[in-house]
Amino acid sequence: MRSRFLFSLVLLSFIAPAPASAGAILFGGDLHAAGWRHLTFRNYAATQYRPADGGLSILAEQSSSMLYRQLAGENLSPRRARWSWRVDEGVGPTDLTRKGGDDAPAAIYFVFADEKTADRVARKSPSMLRTLGARKTTTLVYVFGGSETGPLKSPYLSGRSQSIVLRPAMSERATWFAEEVDFAADHGRAFGAAPQRLIAVAVSSDSDDTGGRNVVFLRDLAVE
């Protein structure tokens, strides 16, 4: 997603956090009403996110953007997350550590912070990029795409983001895969410490670097 990710940190306005609770993180029939917000990038076509059968359908056509939900005000400290996803069409393997070459059919971001940062985020209600850019945050990014399993150091956010490939880019198409991830184990391997409070979750799909097309479905997203 190139250096636009960092440049946007100083450009975006503030937005109020959405309520959430432990358990299912719902998409609902209206994404905005359910607390989701769409983060787009200047000069790039936006990926399309739409509710579908209680979950989410995603279409990326030479595009990049992020759907996110702020959770900082909910005092969540989950141990794991689960969801199911399916890729009907998707870009091939890319290098997830390289700016300008890190396209992936789908990625789910879980952003953690210490108590002080989480409370500040809850009070000030920053945009998703400002949340990601806060110094005391760490982000686990679970990816359907790339090739290596990781954790892989993200080219963004000064080492505070690590990618973990759960399904390589060339995994079987049009097949639902059920995932369950252990935050403590993954965060410990990535950052050498246990995760703290969960303050945001996001979904992305990008194909702008490769000029490709992603058709993805996501359902049953939950933390516990």
Contacts in CASP RR format, 6 or more apart in sequence:
PFRMAT RR
TARGET T0000
AUTHOR 0000-0000-0000
METHOD contacts of the structure
MODEL  1
MRSRFLFSLVLLSFIAPAPASAGAILFGGDLHAAGWRHLTFRNYAATQYR
PADGGLSILAEQSSSMLYRQLAGENLSPRRARWSWRVDEGVGPTDLTRKG
GDDAPAAIYFVFADEKTADRVARKSPSMLRTLGARKTTTLVYVFGGSETG
PLKSPYLSGRSQSIVLRPAMSERATWFAEEVDFAADHGRAFGAAPQRLIA
VAVSSDSDDTGGRNVVFLRDLAVE
1 41 0 8 1.000
1 64 0 8 1.000
1 99 0 8 1.000
1 100 0 8 1.000
1 102 0 8 1.000
1 156 0 8 1.000
1 204 0 8 1.000
1 206 0 8 1.000
1 208 0 8 1.000
2 99 0 8 1.000
2 100 0 8 1.000
2 208 0 8 1.000
2 209 0 8 1.000
3 99 0 8 1.000
4 41 0 8 1.000
4 42 0 8 1.000
4 43 0 8 1.000
4 44 0 8 1.000
5 41 0 8 1.000
5 129 0 8 1.000
5 156 0 8 1.000
5 157 0 8 1.000
6 156 0 8 1.000
6 157 0 8 1.000
8 41 0 8 1.000
8 42 0 8 1.000
8 129 0 8 1.000
9 129 0 8 1.000
9 130 0 8 1.000
9 132 0 8 1.000
9 133 0 8 1.000
11 42 0 8 1.000
12 39 0 8 1.000
12 127 0 8 1.000
12 129 0 8 1.000
12 130 0 8 1.000
13 127 0 8 1.000
14 124 0 8 1.000
14 125 0 8 1.000
14 126 0 8 1.000
14 127 0 8 1.000
14 130 0 8 1.000
15 37 0 8 1.000
15 70 0 8 1.000
15 125 0 8 1.000
15 126 0 8 1.000
15 127 0 8 1.000
16 70 0 8 1.000
16 125 0 8 1.000
17 70 0 8 1.000
17 71 0 8 1.000
17 72 0 8 1.000
17 73 0 8 1.000
17 121 0 8 1.000
17 122 0 8 1.000
17 125 0 8 1.000
18 34 0 8 1.000
18 35 0 8 1.000
18 36 0 8 1.000
18 37 0 8 1.000
18 69 0 8 1.000
18 70 0 8 1.000
18 71 0 8 1.000
19 35 0 8 1.000
19 74 0 8 1.000
20 35 0 8 1.000
20 69 0 8 1.000
20 71 0 8 1.000
20 74 0 8 1.000
20 76 0 8 1.000
21 74 0 8 1.000
22 74 0 8 1.000
22 76 0 8 1.000
22 78 0 8 1.000
22 223 0 8 1.000
22 224 0 8 1.000
23 78 0 8 1.000
23 222 0 8 1.000
23 223 0 8 1.000
23 224 0 8 1.000
24 220 0 8 1.000
24 221 0 8 1.000
24 222 0 8 1.000
25 69 0 8 1.000
25 201 0 8 1.000
25 221 0 8 1.000
25 222 0 8 1.000
25 223 0 8 1.000
26 34 0 8 1.000
26 54 0 8 1.000
27 34 0 8 1.000
27 36 0 8 1.000
27 51 0 8 1.000
27 54 0 8 1.000
27 55 0 8 1.000
27 56 0 8 1.000
27 221 0 8 1.000
28 34 0 8 1.000
28 51 0 8 1.000
28 54 0 8 1.000
28 55 0 8 1.000
29 51 0 8 1.000
29 54 0 8 1.000
30 51 0 8 1.000
31 38 0 8 1.000
31 49 0 8 1.000
31 50 0 8 1.000
31 51 0 8 1.000
31 56 0 8 1.000
31 67 0 8 1.000
34 69 0 8 1.000
35 69 0 8 1.000
36 49 0 8 1.000
36 67 0 8 1.000
36 68 0 8 1.000
36 69 0 8 1.000
37 67 0 8 1.000
37 68 0 8 1.000
37 69 0 8 1.000
37 70 0 8 1.000
37 128 0 8 1.000
38 46 0 8 1.000
38 49 0 8 1.000
38 65 0 8 1.000
38 66 0 8 1.000
38 67 0 8 1.000
39 65 0 8 1.000
39 66 0 8 1.000
39 67 0 8 1.000
39 68 0 8 1.000
39 127 0 8 1.000
39 128 0 8 1.000
39 129 0 8 1.000
39 202 0 8 1.000
40 46 0 8 1.000
40 65 0 8 1.000
41 64 0 8 1.000
41 65 0 8 1.000
44 63 0 8 1.000
44 64 0 8 1.000
44 65 0 8 1.000
44 208 0 8 1.000
45 61 0 8 1.000
45 62 0 8 1.000
45 63 0 8 1.000
45 64 0 8 1.000
45 208 0 8 1.000
46 63 0 8 1.000
46 64 0 8 1.000
46 65 0 8 1.000
47 58 0 8 1.000
47 59 0 8 1.000
47 60 0 8 1.000
47 63 0 8 1.000
47 64 0 8 1.000
47 65 0 8 1.000
47 66 0 8 1.000
47 204 0 8 1.000
47 205 0 8 1.000
47 206 0 8 1.000
47 214 0 8 1.000
48 58 0 8 1.000
48 59 0 8 1.000
48 60 0 8 1.000
48 63 0 8 1.000
49 56 0 8 1.000
49 57 0 8 1.000
49 58 0 8 1.000
49 65 0 8 1.000
49 67 0 8 1.000
49 203 0 8 1.000
50 56 0 8 1.000
50 57 0 8 1.000
50 58 0 8 1.000
50 59 0 8 1.000
51 57 0 8 1.000
52 217 0 8 1.000
53 219 0 8 1.000
54 219 0 8 1.000
55 217 0 8 1.000
55 218 0 8 1.000
55 219 0 8 1.000
55 220 0 8 1.000
55 221 0 8 1.000
56 67 0 8 1.000
56 203 0 8 1.000
56 217 0 8 1.000
56 218 0 8 1.000
56 219 0 8 1.000
57 216 0 8 1.000
57 217 0 8 1.000
58 106 0 8 1.000
58 203 0 8 1.000
58 205 0 8 1.000
58 214 0 8 1.000
58 215 0 8 1.000
58 216 0 8 1.000
58 217 0 8 1.000
58 218 0 8 1.000
59 205 0 8 1.000
59 213 0 8 1.000
59 214 0 8 1.000
59 215 0 8 1.000
59 216 0 8 1.000
60 105 0 8 1.000
60 205 0 8 1.000
60 206 0 8 1.000
60 207 0 8 1.000
60 212 0 8 1.000
60 213 0 8 1.000
60 214 0 8 1.000
60 216 0 8 1.000
61 207 0 8 1.000
61 212 0 8 1.000
61 213 0 8 1.000
62 207 0 8 1.000
62 208 0 8 1.000
62 211 0 8 1.000
62 212 0 8 1.000
62 213 0 8 1.000
63 206 0 8 1.000
63 207 0 8 1.000
63 208 0 8 1.000
64 204 0 8 1.000
64 206 0 8 1.000
64 207 0 8 1.000
64 208 0 8 1.000
65 204 0 8 1.000
65 206 0 8 1.000
66 109 0 8 1.000
66 128 0 8 1.000
66 202 0 8 1.000
66 203 0 8 1.000
66 204 0 8 1.000
67 202 0 8 1.000
67 203 0 8 1.000
67 204 0 8 1.000
68 109 0 8 1.000
68 128 0 8 1.000
68 200 0 8 1.000
68 201 0 8 1.000
68 202 0 8 1.000
68 203 0 8 1.000
69 200 0 8 1.000
69 201 0 8 1.000
69 202 0 8 1.000
70 121 0 8 1.000
70 125 0 8 1.000
70 128 0 8 1.000
70 131 0 8 1.000
70 199 0 8 1.000
70 200 0 8 1.000
71 198 0 8 1.000
71 199 0 8 1.000
71 200 0 8 1.000
71 201 0 8 1.000
72 113 0 8 1.000
72 118 0 8 1.000
72 119 0 8 1.000
72 121 0 8 1.000
72 122 0 8 1.000
72 131 0 8 1.000
72 197 0 8 1.000
72 199 0 8 1.000
72 200 0 8 1.000
73 118 0 8 1.000
73 121 0 8 1.000
73 122 0 8 1.000
73 199 0 8 1.000
75 118 0 8 1.000
75 197 0 8 1.000
76 197 0 8 1.000
76 198 0 8 1.000
76 223 0 8 1.000
77 195 0 8 1.000
77 196 0 8 1.000
77 197 0 8 1.000
77 198 0 8 1.000
78 183 0 8 1.000
78 198 0 8 1.000
78 223 0 8 1.000
78 224 0 8 1.000
79 182 0 8 1.000
79 183 0 8 1.000
79 184 0 8 1.000
79 224 0 8 1.000
80 180 0 8 1.000
80 181 0 8 1.000
80 182 0 8 1.000
80 183 0 8 1.000
80 223 0 8 1.000
80 224 0 8 1.000
81 108 0 8 1.000
81 110 0 8 1.000
81 180 0 8 1.000
81 181 0 8 1.000
81 183 0 8 1.000
81 221 0 8 1.000
81 222 0 8 1.000
81 223 0 8 1.000
81 224 0 8 1.000
82 178 0 8 1.000
82 179 0 8 1.000
82 180 0 8 1.000
82 181 0 8 1.000
82 220 0 8 1.000
82 221 0 8 1.000
82 222 0 8 1.000
82 224 0 8 1.000
83 108 0 8 1.000
83 178 0 8 1.000
83 179 0 8 1.000
83 218 0 8 1.000
83 219 0 8 1.000
83 220 0 8 1.000
83 221 0 8 1.000
83 222 0 8 1.000
84 176 0 8 1.000
84 177 0 8 1.000
84 178 0 8 1.000
84 179 0 8 1.000
84 218 0 8 1.000
84 219 0 8 1.000
84 220 0 8 1.000
85 106 0 8 1.000
85 144 0 8 1.000
85 167 0 8 1.000
85 176 0 8 1.000
85 177 0 8 1.000
85 179 0 8 1.000
85 216 0 8 1.000
85 217 0 8 1.000
85 218 0 8 1.000
85 219 0 8 1.000
86 174 0 8 1.000
86 175 0 8 1.000
86 176 0 8 1.000
86 177 0 8 1.000
86 216 0 8 1.000
86 217 0 8 1.000
86 218 0 8 1.000
87 105 0 8 1.000
87 106 0 8 1.000
87 144 0 8 1.000
87 167 0 8 1.000
87 171 0 8 1.000
87 173 0 8 1.000
87 174 0 8 1.000
87 214 0 8 1.000
87 215 0 8 1.000
87 216 0 8 1.000
88 173 0 8 1.000
88 174 0 8 1.000
88 215 0 8 1.000
88 216 0 8 1.000
88 217 0 8 1.000
89 105 0 8 1.000
89 173 0 8 1.000
89 213 0 8 1.000
89 214 0 8 1.000
89 215 0 8 1.000
90 105 0 8 1.000
90 169 0 8 1.000
90 173 0 8 1.000
90 207 0 8 1.000
90 212 0 8 1.000
90 213 0 8 1.000
90 214 0 8 1.000
90 215 0 8 1.000
90 216 0 8 1.000
91 103 0 8 1.000
91 104 0 8 1.000
91 105 0 8 1.000
91 145 0 8 1.000
91 169 0 8 1.000
91 207 0 8 1.000
91 210 0 8 1.000
91 211 0 8 1.000
91 212 0 8 1.000
91 213 0 8 1.000
91 214 0 8 1.000
92 103 0 8 1.000
92 145 0 8 1.000
92 146 0 8 1.000
92 169 0 8 1.000
92 170 0 8 1.000
92 210 0 8 1.000
93 145 0 8 1.000
93 146 0 8 1.000
93 147 0 8 1.000
93 168 0 8 1.000
93 169 0 8 1.000
93 170 0 8 1.000
94 101 0 8 1.000
94 102 0 8 1.000
94 103 0 8 1.000
94 104 0 8 1.000
94 145 0 8 1.000
94 146 0 8 1.000
94 169 0 8 1.000
94 209 0 8 1.000
94 210 0 8 1.000
95 101 0 8 1.000
95 102 0 8 1.000
95 146 0 8 1.000
96 102 0 8 1.000
96 104 0 8 1.000
96 143 0 8 1.000
96 145 0 8 1.000
96 146 0 8 1.000
96 148 0 8 1.000
96 152 0 8 1.000
96 154 0 8 1.000
96 163 0 8 1.000
96 165 0 8 1.000
97 152 0 8 1.000
97 153 0 8 1.000
97 154 0 8 1.000
97 155 0 8 1.000
97 163 0 8 1.000
98 155 0 8 1.000
99 155 0 8 1.000
99 156 0 8 1.000
100 209 0 8 1.000
101 209 0 8 1.000
101 210 0 8 1.000
102 155 0 8 1.000
102 206 0 8 1.000
102 209 0 8 1.000
103 206 0 8 1.000
103 207 0 8 1.000
103 208 0 8 1.000
103 209 0 8 1.000
103 210 0 8 1.000
103 211 0 8 1.000
103 212 0 8 1.000
104 143 0 8 1.000
104 144 0 8 1.000
104 145 0 8 1.000
104 146 0 8 1.000
104 169 0 8 1.000
104 204 0 8 1.000
104 205 0 8 1.000
104 206 0 8 1.000
105 144 0 8 1.000
105 145 0 8 1.000
105 169 0 8 1.000
105 205 0 8 1.000
105 214 0 8 1.000
105 216 0 8 1.000
106 143 0 8 1.000
106 144 0 8 1.000
106 145 0 8 1.000
106 203 0 8 1.000
106 204 0 8 1.000
106 205 0 8 1.000
106 214 0 8 1.000
106 216 0 8 1.000
106 218 0 8 1.000
107 141 0 8 1.000
107 142 0 8 1.000
107 143 0 8 1.000
107 144 0 8 1.000
107 145 0 8 1.000
107 163 0 8 1.000
107 203 0 8 1.000
107 204 0 8 1.000
107 205 0 8 1.000
108 141 0 8 1.000
108 142 0 8 1.000
108 201 0 8 1.000
108 202 0 8 1.000
108 203 0 8 1.000
108 218 0 8 1.000
108 221 0 8 1.000
109 132 0 8 1.000
109 139 0 8 1.000
109 140 0 8 1.000
109 141 0 8 1.000
109 200 0 8 1.000
109 201 0 8 1.000
109 202 0 8 1.000
109 203 0 8 1.000
109 204 0 8 1.000
110 139 0 8 1.000
110 140 0 8 1.000
110 141 0 8 1.000
110 142 0 8 1.000
110 183 0 8 1.000
110 198 0 8 1.000
110 200 0 8 1.000
110 201 0 8 1.000
110 223 0 8 1.000
111 131 0 8 1.000
111 132 0 8 1.000
111 137 0 8 1.000
111 138 0 8 1.000
111 139 0 8 1.000
111 198 0 8 1.000
111 199 0 8 1.000
111 200 0 8 1.000
111 201 0 8 1.000
111 202 0 8 1.000
112 137 0 8 1.000
112 138 0 8 1.000
112 139 0 8 1.000
112 140 0 8 1.000
112 183 0 8 1.000
112 187 0 8 1.000
112 195 0 8 1.000
112 196 0 8 1.000
112 197 0 8 1.000
112 198 0 8 1.000
112 199 0 8 1.000
113 121 0 8 1.000
113 134 0 8 1.000
113 136 0 8 1.000
113 137 0 8 1.000
113 138 0 8 1.000
113 196 0 8 1.000
113 197 0 8 1.000
113 199 0 8 1.000
114 136 0 8 1.000
114 196 0 8 1.000
114 197 0 8 1.000
115 196 0 8 1.000
115 197 0 8 1.000
116 136 0 8 1.000
117 134 0 8 1.000
117 135 0 8 1.000
117 136 0 8 1.000
117 137 0 8 1.000
117 199 0 8 1.000
118 196 0 8 1.000
118 197 0 8 1.000
118 199 0 8 1.000
120 134 0 8 1.000
121 131 0 8 1.000
121 134 0 8 1.000
121 199 0 8 1.000
122 199 0 8 1.000
126 134 0 8 1.000
128 200 0 8 1.000
128 202 0 8 1.000
131 137 0 8 1.000
131 199 0 8 1.000
131 200 0 8 1.000
132 139 0 8 1.000
132 157 0 8 1.000
132 161 0 8 1.000
132 200 0 8 1.000
133 157 0 8 1.000
133 160 0 8 1.000
137 160 0 8 1.000
137 199 0 8 1.000
138 160 0 8 1.000
138 161 0 8 1.000
138 162 0 8 1.000
138 187 0 8 1.000
138 190 0 8 1.000
138 191 0 8 1.000
138 195 0 8 1.000
139 154 0 8 1.000
139 157 0 8 1.000
139 160 0 8 1.000
139 161 0 8 1.000
139 162 0 8 1.000
140 162 0 8 1.000
140 164 0 8 1.000
140 181 0 8 1.000
140 183 0 8 1.000
140 186 0 8 1.000
140 187 0 8 1.000
140 190 0 8 1.000
140 195 0 8 1.000
141 154 0 8 1.000
141 161 0 8 1.000
141 162 0 8 1.000
141 163 0 8 1.000
141 164 0 8 1.000
142 163 0 8 1.000
142 164 0 8 1.000
142 166 0 8 1.000
142 179 0 8 1.000
142 181 0 8 1.000
143 163 0 8 1.000
143 164 0 8 1.000
143 165 0 8 1.000
143 166 0 8 1.000
143 167 0 8 1.000
144 165 0 8 1.000
144 166 0 8 1.000
144 167 0 8 1.000
144 169 0 8 1.000
144 171 0 8 1.000
144 177 0 8 1.000
144 216 0 8 1.000
145 165 0 8 1.000
145 167 0 8 1.000
145 168 0 8 1.000
145 169 0 8 1.000
145 171 0 8 1.000
146 165 0 8 1.000
146 168 0 8 1.000
146 169 0 8 1.000
147 165 0 8 1.000
147 168 0 8 1.000
147 169 0 8 1.000
148 165 0 8 1.000
149 164 0 8 1.000
149 165 0 8 1.000
150 162 0 8 1.000
150 163 0 8 1.000
150 164 0 8 1.000
150 165 0 8 1.000
151 162 0 8 1.000
151 163 0 8 1.000
151 164 0 8 1.000
151 186 0 8 1.000
151 189 0 8 1.000
151 190 0 8 1.000
152 162 0 8 1.000
152 163 0 8 1.000
152 164 0 8 1.000
152 165 0 8 1.000
153 159 0 8 1.000
153 161 0 8 1.000
153 162 0 8 1.000
153 163 0 8 1.000
154 161 0 8 1.000
154 162 0 8 1.000
154 163 0 8 1.000
160 191 0 8 1.000
162 190 0 8 1.000
162 191 0 8 1.000
164 181 0 8 1.000
164 186 0 8 1.000
164 190 0 8 1.000
166 177 0 8 1.000
166 179 0 8 1.000
166 181 0 8 1.000
167 177 0 8 1.000
171 177 0 8 1.000
178 220 0 8 1.000
183 195 0 8 1.000
184 194 0 8 1.000
184 195 0 8 1.000
187 193 0 8 1.000
187 194 0 8 1.000
187 195 0 8 1.000
188 194 0 8 1.000
188 195 0 8 1.000
198 223 0 8 1.000
201 221 0 8 1.000
201 223 0 8 1.000
203 218 0 8 1.000
205 214 0 8 1.000
205 216 0 8 1.000
206 214 0 8 1.000
207 213 0 8 1.000
207 214 0 8 1.000
END
